[in-house]
Amino acid sequence: MKGYLFLIIAIVFEVFGTTMLKLSNGFTNLIPTLCFILGFSLTFYYLSLSLKTIALSLAYAIWSGLGTALTALIGIFIWNEPFGSLTAIGLIAIIGGVILLNMAPTKETTPHRSSG
């Protein structure tokens, strides 16, 4: 459970960092640039903590998928980026993929193979 908490924190910092990247205007605005560096430093720190208990493939899929979907929504709502049926289908596909990955058997639920 602690691993998923760290993963959620990593996603929040990823979305924050990406938002600051947009506001940095190509690293020409100092405060958003520093916030971007802080955000991504913290996202990778918390992602690394989550990997102690969550499989890399699952953690990375959740982190990148939900981070991408949330960042797209921020673009739509804050910067009025276009939103249409293809965008909606894409966001649903990303979230659906994360759900499917969460339903896949994990190391704890699959039988161990003998090595001999």
C-alpha positions, -999 to +999 in steps of 0.1 A: +000+000+000+029+024+008+043+018-027+011+030-042+010+061-020+046+069-032+034+063-068+005+088-064+029+114-050+053+108-079+024+113-104+014+146-087+049+159-089+052+148-125+021+167-134+033+197-114+067+195-131+053+193-166+030+222-159+060+242-147+078+232-179+051+249-199+052+280-177+090+281-179+087+293-216+117+274-228+135+278-195+134+316-198+113+321-166+134+314-135+108+304-110+089+280-132+122+265-143+133+259-107+098+244-099+102+221-129+136+209-116+121+204-081+090+187-095+109+161-116+135+156-089+108+147-065+088+126-090+118+104-097+126+101-059+091+090-051+089+068-082+121+051-070+105+045-035+074+030-051+096+005-070+106-011-038+072-028-036+056-024-071+069-041-102+087-018-126+064-025-155+033-018-135+046+013-117+060+029-149+028+022-168+006+038-141+030+067-136+034+075-173-002+067-182-020+087-155+006+115-157-001+118-194-038+118-190-038+143-161-014+166-180-037+164-211-066+174-189-047+203-174-038+215-210-075+213-219-088+231-188-060+257-181-047+265-216-078+258-236-061+232-257-085+214-282-106+186-269-125+164-293-137+128-297-103+116-306-088+132-275-115+116-254-109+082-269-072+085-264-076+094-227-100+065-222-076+042-239-047+053-216-068+049-185-082+016-197-047+003-204-036+012-168-066-006-155-058-037-176-022-037-164-034-035-128-056-066-134-027-086-148-012-113-126+016-101-104+047-120-092+028-128-060-001-144-078+017-164-105+032-198-097+070-199-094+089-220-120+115-244-108+149-237-122+160-273-125 
